[in-house]
């Protein structure tokens, strides 16, 4: 199996003058890209970066950040993306929890936010220097069990957790996903619109570049402006898209019937949350692209299954990608054959960074010595022998494609707002986060939100706040979320 570095090196040699990455302001060929990546990797090595080093990267959606990500990989280390807009308290937690060795910052980063840490700060401008040496001789060889990247996801303990993805896991996905994308059959031009802190961005960037596609990199402002994004897609002849259902719905609703530009699409990958079947008919009226419903937790390296949509079949998540083993735990299955979805194979993550007990709770080694991950998702096999998602074993939800533990929001509210003795958070059918809180007196909504902005990402902050002197509980003392959901519905209508 060829590795990411193998593929990128050979692609850069074969397609030296082809455009690798395009933004509205810049265009980089494969020859320029590989030179730049290796030069920066050499600088990182010279600064002390090595295997098992974790390098944090403050991310925006720029070309510079993407090059720095690849430079860290070529240096032998692991990269950890941190959004430039992350709340300060969360930034401090990630730096401490990951025991970060190095942090690459951008021009707008406020150094005062990390001056209490002993950490090697690398300004991105330093990496623009040209290294005058034989860079290929000093870059280390990567091994299958090396850490490649760390992605932080929401955690039920009240704090996020870092998922460790090794080279062998990523290379397994890299090899398998081309069965779906089939890059060798056309001149692929891939829209890269996902934040680097969300693992599906890796498909749009690293995977696409490894196979010689052209990566059309857009920023947050461009993605949130549908007309601007459409114009970029038309100008650059984008023919591969990857959207969450929420964003796809927003995009389709905005243009309504003016969707002729979808005719240029070859591949459309949808995933990250449940797919509304009502979108299928609309998509098929405007495109002949292969449309796939994809499923996979961060702990199993991006996507683990893919189902090509068929108008005559029910929506499913399909079957395992090559190299993956996705199955229903029959020991836990009920009479309807619904059980927990488990994933096995080399694509499964090493575990959670510096969290041994949590790793042992969710990751296992089977009798064949292969890693298994228990997803917490409930599923079953349908009449077409394809997997369907049936819900969750816990209170994890998907919001705008991001995985969110409602328990984390509750614990954060209780921890950072002293007047609140107990909090209960629910997600309504319309995808609104509602917070019920127990306190002696009602607290101004703005004060709660201001406190939470220091701890939580924007998409995790509740929209509605309902004060109660006491929260409803069941006989066993646990919160009665069923009653609260009914209560939330009443408040929404009023």
C-alpha positions in Angstrom: 0.0 0.0 0.0 1.4 3.4 -1.0 1.6 6.1 1.7 0.5 9.7 1.5 4.1 10.8 1.1 4.8 8.2 -1.6 1.8 9.3 -3.6 2.4 13.1 -3.2 6.1 12.7 -4.2 5.2 10.7 -7.3 2.3 13.0 -8.3 4.5 16.0 -8.0 7.1 14.4 -10.2 4.5 13.3 -12.9 2.4 16.5 -12.8 5.0 19.1 -11.9 3.3 21.9 -13.9 -0.3 21.1 -13.1 -2.2 23.4 -10.7 -2.3 21.7 -7.3 -4.0 24.3 -5.1 -6.0 27.3 -6.3 -7.4 30.2 -4.1 -9.0 33.4 -5.4 -5.5 35.1 -5.0 -3.0 32.3 -5.5 -2.2 29.3 -7.7 0.4 26.7 -6.8 1.6 24.0 -9.1 2.6 20.5 -7.8 6.3 21.3 -8.4 6.0 24.4 -6.4 4.0 22.7 -3.7 6.3 19.8 -3.0 9.3 22.1 -2.9 7.6 24.5 -0.5 6.4 21.6 1.8 9.9 20.0 2.0 11.6 23.3 2.6 9.2 24.0 5.5 9.6 20.5 6.8 13.4 20.9 6.8 13.0 24.1 8.9 10.8 22.3 11.4 13.4 19.5 11.7 16.1 22.1 12.2 13.9 23.7 15.0 13.8 20.3 16.8 10.5 18.8 15.5 10.8 15.0 15.3 8.8 11.8 15.5 6.2 11.7 18.3 6.3 15.5 18.5 2.8 17.1 18.4 2.7 20.4 16.5 -0.3 22.5 17.0 -1.3 24.7 14.1 -3.6 27.7 14.5 -5.8 27.4 11.5 -7.7 29.7 9.1 -8.7 28.5 5.6 -5.5 29.7 4.0 -3.0 28.2 1.6 -0.3 28.8 4.2 -2.0 26.6 6.8 -2.5 23.7 4.3 1.2 23.8 3.3 2.2 23.9 7.0 0.0 20.8 7.7 1.8 18.9 5.0 5.2 20.2 6.2 4.5 18.8 9.7 3.7 15.4 8.2 6.9 15.4 6.1 8.9 16.4 9.2 7.8 13.1 10.8 5.7 14.7 13.5 1.9 14.8 14.1 -0.2 17.9 13.5 -3.0 19.2 15.7 -5.3 21.8 14.1 -6.7 24.5 16.4 -9.3 26.9 15.0 -8.1 30.6 15.2 -11.5 31.5 16.7 -11.4 28.8 19.4 -12.5 30.2 22.8 -9.4 31.0 25.0 -10.3 28.5 27.8 -10.7 25.7 25.2 -7.3 26.7 23.7 -5.7 26.5 27.1 -7.3 23.1 27.8 -6.1 21.6 24.4 -2.5 22.9 24.9 -2.4 21.4 28.4 -4.2 18.2 27.6 -2.1 17.5 24.4 1.1 18.5 26.2 1.9 20.5 23.0 5.6 20.8 22.1 5.2 23.4 19.3 2.6 25.8 18.1 2.6 27.4 14.6 0.7 30.7 14.7 -0.6 33.0 12.1 -0.2 36.8 11.8 -3.3 37.6 13.8 -2.7 35.3 16.7 -2.5 37.0 20.1 0.6 35.7 21.9 -0.7 36.9 25.2 -3.3 34.1 25.2 -0.5 31.5 25.6 2.3 33.3 27.4 1.7 31.2 30.5 2.7 28.0 28.7 6.2 26.7 28.1 5.8 26.0 24.4 7.9 26.6 21.3 6.1 29.2 19.2 6.7 29.2 15.5 5.5 32.2 13.5 4.2 31.1 10.1 6.5 33.8 8.6 9.5 31.9 9.8 8.4 28.9 7.7 8.5 31.1 4.6 12.3 31.2 4.8 14.0 29.0 2.1 16.2 26.3 3.5 19.4 26.0 1.5 20.2 22.3 2.1 19.5 18.8 0.8 16.1 18.6 2.4 15.4 15.1 1.2 18.4 13.8 3.1 17.3 15.1 6.5 13.6 14.3 6.5 12.8 11.2 8.5 11.0 8.1 7.2 7.5 7.7 8.6 6.4 4.4 10.1 2.9 2.8 10.1 2.4 3.3 13.8 3.6 7.0 13.9 1.1 9.6 15.0 0.0 11.5 11.9 -2.7 13.9 13.3 -4.7 14.6 16.4 -8.3 15.8 16.1 -10.2 17.1 19.1 -13.9 16.2 19.4 -16.6 16.9 21.9 -16.4 14.8 25.1 -19.1 13.6 27.5 -16.8 14.4 30.5 -17.3 18.1 29.9 -14.0 18.5 28.1 -13.0 17.7 24.5 -10.8 14.7 23.7 -8.0 14.2 21.2 -8.3 11.3 18.7 -4.9 9.9 17.6 -4.7 8.8 14.0 -1.7 6.9 12.9 -0.1 6.7 9.4 -1.5 3.2 8.8 -5.0 4.4 9.6 -4.8 7.3 7.2 -3.1 5.3 4.5 -5.9 2.7 4.7 -8.5 5.4 4.2 -6.4 7.0 1.4 -6.3 3.7 -0.5 -10.0 2.8 0.1 -11.7 6.1 -0.7 -10.4 6.1 -4.3 -12.8 3.2 -4.9 -15.5 5.9 -4.5 -13.8 9.0 -6.0 -12.0 7.2 -8.9 -9.6 10.1 -9.4 -7.8 8.3 -12.3 -10.9 8.5 -14.5 -11.3 12.2 -14.9 -9.6 15.6 -14.2 -10.8 16.0 -10.6 -11.3 19.5 -9.3 -12.2 19.3 -5.7 -13.8 22.1 -3.6 -12.1 22.4 -0.2 -14.5 24.3 2.0 -14.4 22.5 5.3 -12.5 23.8 8.4 -9.1 22.1 8.9 -10.3 21.2 12.5 -13.0 18.9 11.0 -11.5 15.6 9.7 -13.5 15.4 6.5 -11.4 18.4 5.3 -8.5 15.9 4.9 -10.4 14.2 2.0 -10.8 17.6 0.2 -7.1 18.5 0.7 -4.5 15.8 1.5 -6.4 12.9 -0.3 -7.1 15.0 -3.4 -3.6 16.2 -3.6 -2.1 12.7 -3.2 -4.0 11.6 -6.3 -3.2 14.6 -8.4 -6.5 16.4 -8.3 -6.7 20.2 -8.2 -7.8 21.5 -4.8 -10.0 24.7 -4.9 -9.5 26.2 -1.5 -12.1 28.6 -0.2 -12.4 30.6 3.0 -15.2 30.9 5.6 -16.5 34.2 4.1 -16.8 32.6 0.6 -18.5 29.5 1.9 -21.1 31.5 3.8 -21.9 33.5 0.6 -23.7 31.0 -1.7 -23.5 33.3 -4.8 -19.8 33.8 -4.3 -19.2 30.1 -3.8 -21.2 29.2 -6.9 -19.2 31.7 -9.0 -15.9 30.2 -7.7 -17.2 26.7 -8.5 -18.2 27.7 -12.0 -15.0 29.6 -12.7 -12.7 26.8 -11.5 -14.9 24.0 -13.0 -15.3 22.2 -9.6 -16.6 18.7 -10.2 -16.2 17.0 -6.7 -18.1 18.3 -3.7 -18.3 17.1 -0.1 -21.0 18.8 2.0 -22.9 18.1 5.3 -26.6 17.7 4.8 -27.2 20.9 6.7 -25.1 22.9 4.4 -26.3 21.2 1.3 -29.9 22.0 2.3 -29.0 25.6 2.9 -27.2 25.8 -0.5 -30.1 24.1 -2.4 -32.8 26.3 -0.7 -30.8 29.5 -1.5 -30.8 28.8 -5.3 -34.1 27.0 -5.4 -34.4 26.0 -9.1 -31.3 27.8 -10.3 -29.1 24.8 -10.0 -27.8 24.2 -13.5 -24.2 24.5 -12.3 -24.6 21.1 -10.5 -24.5 19.6 -14.0 -20.7 19.8 -14.0 -20.4 17.6 -10.9 -18.9 14.1 -11.1 -18.9 13.1 -7.5 -21.0 14.4 -4.5 -20.2 13.1 -1.0 -22.7 13.8 1.7 -22.1 13.0 5.4 -21.6 14.1 9.0 -25.2 13.8 10.0 -28.5 12.2 8.9 -29.4 12.7 5.3 -33.0 14.0 4.6 -34.5 11.8 1.8 -36.4 14.8 0.5 -33.1 16.2 -1.0 -32.5 13.2 -3.2 -35.2 14.0 -5.8 -34.0 17.6 -6.1 -30.4 16.6 -6.6 -31.2 14.1 -9.3 -33.1 16.7 -11.3 -30.0 18.8 -11.7 -27.0 16.4 -11.8 -25.9 13.1 -13.1 -23.1 12.9 -10.5 -22.5 9.8 -8.4 -24.0 10.8 -5.1 -22.8 9.0 -1.9 -24.1 9.0 1.6 -21.0 8.6 3.8 -20.6 7.5 7.5 -17.7 7.4 9.9 -16.6 8.7 13.2 -13.3 10.5 13.7 -12.1 7.4 15.6 -12.2 5.4 12.4 -10.4 7.9 10.1 -12.9 10.1 8.2 -15.4 7.8 6.4 -15.9 4.1 7.1 -18.8 3.3 4.8 -20.3 4.8 1.6 -23.6 4.2 -0.1 -24.3 5.3 -3.7 -27.8 6.8 -3.7 -30.4 5.0 -5.7 -33.8 6.6 -6.1 -35.4 3.2 -5.9 -33.9 2.2 -2.6 -34.2 3.5 0.9 -31.4 5.8 2.2 -28.6 3.8 4.0 -25.0 4.2 4.9 -24.1 1.2 2.7 -21.3 -1.1 3.6 -17.7 -1.0 4.7 -15.0 0.6 2.6 -12.2 -1.7 1.5 -9.9 -2.4 4.5 -12.7 -1.5 7.0 -14.9 -4.0 8.9 -18.1 -2.3 10.0 -20.6 -4.5 11.7 -23.5 -4.7 14.2 -22.7 -6.1 17.6 -25.2 -9.0 17.6 -24.6 -9.6 21.3 -26.3 -6.3 22.1 -28.9 -6.5 19.3 -32.6 -6.5 20.2 -35.5 -8.4 18.6 -35.5 -5.9 15.6 -31.8 -6.8 15.1 -30.8 -3.3 16.0 -27.4 -3.2 17.8 -24.3 -1.0 18.3 -22.3 -0.3 15.2 -18.6 -1.4 15.7 -15.7 -0.7 13.4 -12.6 -2.8 13.0 -9.4 -2.8 11.0 -6.2 -0.8 10.5 -8.2 2.5 10.0 -9.2 2.5 13.6 -7.5 5.2 15.7 -4.8 4.4 18.3 -7.2 5.9 21.0 -7.6 9.1 22.9 -4.6 11.2 23.6 -3.4 10.9 27.2 -6.8 9.3 28.2 -6.0 5.6 29.0 -9.3 4.8 30.8 -11.5 6.4 28.1 -9.5 4.6 25.4 -10.0 1.2 27.2 -13.8 2.0 27.4 -14.2 2.5 23.6 -11.4 0.7 21.9 -10.7 -3.1 22.0 -8.4 -5.7 20.5 -10.2 -8.8 19.1 -8.9 -12.3 19.0 -7.1 -11.7 15.7 -5.2 -8.8 17.1 -7.2 -6.1 15.2 -8.4 -2.9 16.8 -12.2 -2.4 17.3 -14.0 0.8 18.1 -17.5 0.9 19.6 -19.2 3.9 18.0 -22.2 4.3 20.3 -24.4 4.5 17.1 -27.3 2.1 16.8 -27.8 0.4 13.5 -29.3 -2.5 11.6 -29.0 -4.3 8.3 -31.9 -3.5 6.0 -33.5 -5.7 3.4 -30.8 -4.8 0.9 -28.1 -6.0 3.3 -27.0 -2.4 3.8 -26.4 -0.5 7.1 -29.0 1.9 8.4 -28.5 4.3 11.4 -31.2 4.0 14.1 -30.0 6.4 16.7 -27.5 6.7 19.6 -26.8 4.8 22.8 -25.9 8.1 24.5 -26.7 11.8 24.2 -24.3 12.6 21.4 -25.8 14.6 18.6 -24.7 16.2 15.3 -25.0 19.9 14.8 -24.0 21.4 11.5 -22.0 18.2 10.9 -20.0 18.6 14.1 -20.2 15.9 16.7 -21.5 17.3 20.0 -21.9 15.7 23.5 -24.8 17.4 25.2 -23.3 16.3 28.5 -20.2 18.4 27.7 -22.4 21.5 27.3 -24.3 20.8 30.6 -21.1 20.2 32.6 -19.5 23.4 31.1 -22.5 25.5 32.1 -22.5 24.1 35.7 -18.7 24.6 36.0 -18.4 28.2 34.7 -21.6 29.8 35.9 -21.6 29.6 39.7 -25.2 30.6 40.2 -26.5 27.6 38.2 -26.7 24.5 40.4 -27.8 22.1 37.6 -28.3 22.3 33.8 -30.1 20.2 31.3 -29.5 20.6 27.6 -31.6 19.1 24.8 -31.7 19.3 21.0 -35.1 20.1 19.5 -36.5 18.5 16.3 -35.6 21.8 14.5 -32.0 21.5 15.7 -32.1 24.2 18.3 -30.1 23.7 21.5 -32.2 24.5 24.5 -30.8 24.9 28.0 -32.9 24.4 31.2 -31.1 25.7 34.3 -31.8 25.4 38.0 -31.0 28.6 40.0 -32.4 30.7 42.8 -33.0 33.6 40.4 -33.3 34.0 36.7 -30.0 35.0 34.9 -29.8 37.3 31.9 -29.4 35.3 28.7 -26.6 37.5 27.5 -24.6 36.9 30.7 -24.8 33.2 30.3 -23.8 33.4 26.6 -20.9 35.7 27.4 -19.6 33.2 29.9 -20.0 30.2 27.5 -18.2 32.0 24.7 -15.0 31.7 26.7 -15.4 27.9 26.9 -17.4 26.5 24.0 -17.4 26.8 20.2 -20.3 28.9 18.8 -22.2 25.9 17.4 -22.3 24.4 20.9 -23.8 27.4 22.7 -27.6 27.0 23.4 -30.0 29.4 21.7 -32.9 29.2 24.2 -32.5 29.4 28.1 -35.3 28.4 30.4 -35.1 29.1 34.1 -36.5 26.7 36.7 -36.2 26.6 40.4 -36.0 22.9 40.2 -35.5 20.5 37.2 -37.8 17.5 36.8 -36.3 14.2 37.8 -37.4 10.5 37.6 -37.7 8.1 40.4 -34.1 7.1 40.1 -33.0 10.7 40.5 -31.9 11.2 36.9 -33.1 14.2 34.9 -36.4 13.7 33.1 -35.4 14.7 29.6 -38.7 13.5 28.1 -40.6 16.1 30.2 -38.1 18.7 29.3 -38.5 18.1 25.6 -42.2 18.6 25.9 -41.6 21.8 27.8 -39.1 23.0 25.2 -41.8 22.5 22.5 -44.3 24.6 24.5 -41.7 27.4 24.9 -40.8 27.4 21.2 -44.5 27.8 20.2 -45.0 30.6 22.7 
